Amino acid sequence: MDVARLKFMETKYGAWLDGILDRYADAMIILCITVASLDKFAHAC
């Protein structure tokens, strides 16, 4: 839930920052899945 929206304190910078942090979180999830799958593949050989 967006606290800024509930308090009517939205800003363009806040929306931009939220979007950037969401992309970093997505990238970290993809990176972790990739590393885990590579590690699993390396031990299978």
N, C-alpha and C positions, 0 to 999 in steps of 0.2 A: 504494500500500500504506500502511496506517495504521501509522505508527511507534508511536504511543501504545498502540494495541491490542497490537502485538507485544511491547511492554515492560510490558504490564499496568498502564498508567498512565492509563487512561481517566477522564475527568471529565464531568459534565453540562455544565459551562461549555465544555469543549473541543469537545464534540459540537455545542453551540449555535453556537460560533464557526465551526466547520467548515461548518455549514449556511449561516450568513450569508455566509461567503466564497464558497461555492459559488453562492449566488444572485447575488452581485456579479459573479462570473465569467460566469454565464449572461447577465446583463444587458449586460455589456460585449460579449459575442459578438453578441447581438441588435442592440445599438446599432451596432456596426461593420458588420454586414451591411446594416442599414437605411441608414446613411450612404453606404456604397459603392453600393447600388442607387439611391439618390436622385441621387448624383453621376453615375452612368452614365445615368440617365434624363434629367438636365438637359443632358448633352452630346449626347444623341440628338435633341433638339428643335431 
